[in-house]
Amino acid sequence: MIHYFILQAGPVSSVSDTNNSFNYFPIAIQLIFAIAFVAIMMGVTHWLGPKRATEEKLENFESGIEIRGNARQPMAVKYFLVAILFVLFDVEVIFFYPYAVNFRELGWEGFMAVLMFVGFFLAGFYYIFKKGALNWED
Amino acid sequence: MTILNIDWFFALEKLILIAVVITGALVIAMYSTYAERKVAAFIQDRRGPNRAGPFGLFQPLADGLKLFFKEEIIPSHSNKVLFVLGPSLAMLTAMMTSAVIPWGSKVELFGRSIDLQIADINIGILFVFGVVSLGVYGILIGAWSSNNKFSLLGGLRGASQIISYELAMGISLIALLMVTGTLSLKEMVEQQRHGHWNIIHQPLGFLIFLICAFAECNRTPFDLPEAENELNCGYHSEYSSMKLGFYLFAEYINMFISGAVMACLYFGGYDIPFVDESALAVNTAAILGAVALLVKVGLFIFLFMWVRWTIPRFRYDQLMRLGWKNLIPLSLLNMFVTGAWILWKSKSH
C-alpha cells in the first residue's frame, strides 16, 4: 500500500532507509520558528520607535551633500566576471563532493580520472589567469 | 492519504531544542559584542564598557533596547519591500545554519533518548554551505535597495568576496571529506571521539578553511564590505533601528556558527580531550561534551577578535589575489596530496 504524505514526522515502518524526508522535518520547524522570530522583531521595532519623518531626513546619505544622480549605475565589469567564473568553478567543485565521499572504493582508477578532470579545470584556470581576468589593478 | 502523521512528542522535543539553540545563539551573539569591546580594550590597553551593571555586563542589553527604540528610517528613494527584506534574510540565514550542528551526544530524559542535534541529515555540511551562501542575498538585497552609492559598492564587494572564498573553502573541505568519507557532521564527530582529531590529518586544509571563514563572515582583515574609512558603513549605511541590529547580530551569529562548524570538522566537536566519555553517565557525558564544544567555539570567537584588532584590512586587489591565485591552487594541491597519501597508505596495508 502506498502512503502519500504532505507533512510527515513519524517513523514509517515500510521505510528502512534512515535518510528520508522525516530527517528534514526539524529543519522545517526551525524555518517556521526563524521566520516568526524575524517577523515579530521587525514588527516590534517598527511599533516601538518614534516616527518623526521629514522629507530631508528620508533623503539618502551622501556625505552631507545633495544627491547627485542615481546610485544604480553601471559598475565595473570585473564584478560580473567574478560572478560568472564563480558559477563555472563552483559547478566543478560540486562534482568533487560525490567523488570525495566514495573516494576509497574508487581507488587509484577513480583518482586518475579526477586528476584528468582537474587537469581540464586547471587548463581553464590557467587561461583566465593569463587573460588577466583575475587582475584587479588596471 | 495522510495529511498529518506527526509524532507529537518528537515535534515538541525538537521545538524545545530549537528554542534553546536559537536563544543560546542569540545570547552568545549579544555577549560577543560585549566580548569584542572588552577584548579590543584589553589589546589596546583601555578599560572597555564598564558603566552598565557590574563590569559593564548589561551593556549588550542596553544596546539591544536602544536599537529597538530608535527611529526606523526607510529612505524615500529606496525600494521599500526589499529594504525590509534584506536584513530579514540576513538574520534568517544566520538562524538556519545551527540546524545540523551536533551540540552533544544523547541525553536521556523522561525515558526518552534525545539527540542534542536538531536534524541529523546525511548531507550535513552541504546544508551549512547552502544556507551560508544564501546569506549573500541579504547583503546584496539590502545594499541594492538602499539606492546609496556607498551601500551598493559595499554590497558588490561583499558578494564577490563571499563567492570567491567559497571556492577555496569548498575545495579545502573536499580534502577533509576524503579523510572522513561522510558528509554528516554527527558521523564526523563520532569518528574523532578517540583523540584523533581531523586537524592532525588536515593542518593545511584547516588553515585554508579558517582564512575563508574569516572572509565569509566579513571579519577583519576581510571586512571590505563595511570598510568605514572608504564606504562609511558599507552595505548597511542607510539602516537604522533593529534592521541595522539584524545585520550586526547576523554577523556575530555567523561567527559563532562558523566557530562551531570548525570545531566539529577539525577539533572533535563535543569530544572532551583526554577523557573517556564512555566511563561517565550518559547525561553527564552529554552535558560535559556540550560544554567542551562551547569552550572550543569560545576560543574560535576569541581568535576572530584577536585577529580583528591585530591585522589591518587588505586592499581589494590583495583580497582577490589571495582568494583566486593563492588559496584555490593551494587547496587543490592539498586535496591531491591528501588523496594520494590515503590511497598509498591503504594499498600498503
Boltz contact constraints between the chains, C-beta under 6 A:
constraints:
  - contact:
      token1: [A, 3]
      token2: [B, 2]
      max_distance: 6.0
  - contact:
      token1: [A, 4]
      token2: [B, 1]
      max_distance: 6.0
  - contact:
      token1: [A, 5]
      token2: [B, 2]
      max_distance: 6.0
  - contact:
      token1: [A, 6]
      token2: [B, 3]
      max_distance: 6.0
  - contact:
      token1: [A, 7]
      token2: [B, 4]
      max_distance: 6.0
  - contact:
      token1: [A, 8]
      token2: [B, 5]
      max_distance: 6.0
  - contact:
      token1: [A, 9]
      token2: [B, 6]
      max_distance: 6.0
  - contact:
      token1: [A, 9]
      token2: [B, 7]
      max_distance: 6.0
  - contact:
      token1: [A, 9]
      token2: [B, 11]
      max_distance: 6.0
  - contact:
      token1: [A, 10]
      token2: [B, 5]
      max_distance: 6.0
  - contact:
      token1: [A, 10]
      token2: [B, 7]
      max_distance: 6.0
  - contact:
      token1: [A, 19]
      token2: [B, 122]
      max_distance: 6.0
  - contact:
      token1: [A, 23]
      token2: [B, 121]
      max_distance: 6.0
  - contact:
      token1: [A, 26]
      token2: [B, 14]
      max_distance: 6.0
  - contact:
      token1: [A, 26]
      token2: [B, 118]
      max_distance: 6.0
  - contact:
      token1: [A, 26]
      token2: [B, 119]
      max_distance: 6.0
  - contact:
      token1: [A, 27]
      token2: [B, 99]
      max_distance: 6.0
  - contact:
      token1: [A, 27]
      token2: [B, 119]
      max_distance: 6.0
  - contact:
      token1: [A, 29]
      token2: [B, 14]
      max_distance: 6.0
  - contact:
      token1: [A, 29]
      token2: [B, 15]
      max_distance: 6.0
  - contact:
      token1: [A, 30]
      token2: [B, 18]
      max_distance: 6.0
  - contact:
      token1: [A, 30]
      token2: [B, 99]
      max_distance: 6.0
  - contact:
      token1: [A, 33]
      token2: [B, 18]
      max_distance: 6.0
  - contact:
      token1: [A, 34]
      token2: [B, 92]
      max_distance: 6.0
  - contact:
      token1: [A, 34]
      token2: [B, 95]
      max_distance: 6.0
  - contact:
      token1: [A, 34]
      token2: [B, 96]
      max_distance: 6.0
  - contact:
      token1: [A, 38]
      token2: [B, 88]
      max_distance: 6.0
  - contact:
      token1: [A, 38]
      token2: [B, 91]
      max_distance: 6.0
  - contact:
      token1: [A, 38]
      token2: [B, 92]
      max_distance: 6.0
  - contact:
      token1: [A, 41]
      token2: [B, 242]
      max_distance: 6.0
  - contact:
      token1: [A, 45]
      token2: [B, 68]
      max_distance: 6.0
  - contact:
      token1: [A, 45]
      token2: [B, 241]
      max_distance: 6.0
  - contact:
      token1: [A, 45]
      token2: [B, 242]
      max_distance: 6.0
  - contact:
      token1: [A, 46]
      token2: [B, 72]
      max_distance: 6.0
  - contact:
      token1: [A, 48]
      token2: [B, 68]
      max_distance: 6.0
  - contact:
      token1: [A, 48]
      token2: [B, 69]
      max_distance: 6.0
  - contact:
      token1: [A, 49]
      token2: [B, 70]
      max_distance: 6.0
  - contact:
      token1: [A, 49]
      token2: [B, 71]
      max_distance: 6.0
  - contact:
      token1: [A, 49]
      token2: [B, 72]
      max_distance: 6.0
  - contact:
      token1: [A, 49]
      token2: [B, 241]
      max_distance: 6.0
  - contact:
      token1: [A, 50]
      token2: [B, 71]
      max_distance: 6.0
  - contact:
      token1: [A, 58]
      token2: [B, 75]
      max_distance: 6.0
  - contact:
      token1: [A, 58]
      token2: [B, 76]
      max_distance: 6.0
  - contact:
      token1: [A, 60]
      token2: [B, 75]
      max_distance: 6.0
  - contact:
      token1: [A, 60]
      token2: [B, 77]
      max_distance: 6.0
  - contact:
      token1: [A, 60]
      token2: [B, 148]
      max_distance: 6.0
  - contact:
      token1: [A, 61]
      token2: [B, 237]
      max_distance: 6.0
  - contact:
      token1: [A, 71]
      token2: [B, 147]
      max_distance: 6.0
  - contact:
      token1: [A, 71]
      token2: [B, 148]
      max_distance: 6.0
  - contact:
      token1: [A, 71]
      token2: [B, 149]
      max_distance: 6.0
  - contact:
      token1: [A, 71]
      token2: [B, 152]
      max_distance: 6.0
  - contact:
      token1: [A, 79]
      token2: [B, 156]
      max_distance: 6.0
  - contact:
      token1: [A, 79]
      token2: [B, 160]
      max_distance: 6.0
  - contact:
      token1: [A, 82]
      token2: [B, 160]
      max_distance: 6.0
  - contact:
      token1: [A, 86]
      token2: [B, 163]
      max_distance: 6.0
  - contact:
      token1: [A, 89]
      token2: [B, 167]
      max_distance: 6.0
  - contact:
      token1: [A, 93]
      token2: [B, 170]
      max_distance: 6.0
  - contact:
      token1: [A, 93]
      token2: [B, 171]
      max_distance: 6.0
  - contact:
      token1: [A, 96]
      token2: [B, 174]
      max_distance: 6.0
  - contact:
      token1: [A, 100]
      token2: [B, 174]
      max_distance: 6.0
  - contact:
      token1: [A, 100]
      token2: [B, 177]
      max_distance: 6.0
  - contact:
      token1: [A, 100]
      token2: [B, 178]
      max_distance: 6.0
  - contact:
      token1: [A, 101]
      token2: [B, 177]
      max_distance: 6.0
  - contact:
      token1: [A, 103]
      token2: [B, 178]
      max_distance: 6.0
  - contact:
      token1: [A, 108]
      token2: [B, 343]
      max_distance: 6.0
  - contact:
      token1: [A, 111]
      token2: [B, 339]
      max_distance: 6.0
  - contact:
      token1: [A, 111]
      token2: [B, 343]
      max_distance: 6.0
  - contact:
      token1: [A, 134]
      token2: [B, 324]
      max_distance: 6.0
  - contact:
      token1: [A, 136]
      token2: [B, 317]
      max_distance: 6.0
  - contact:
      token1: [A, 136]
      token2: [B, 320]
      max_distance: 6.0
  - contact:
      token1: [A, 137]
      token2: [B, 317]
      max_distance: 6.0
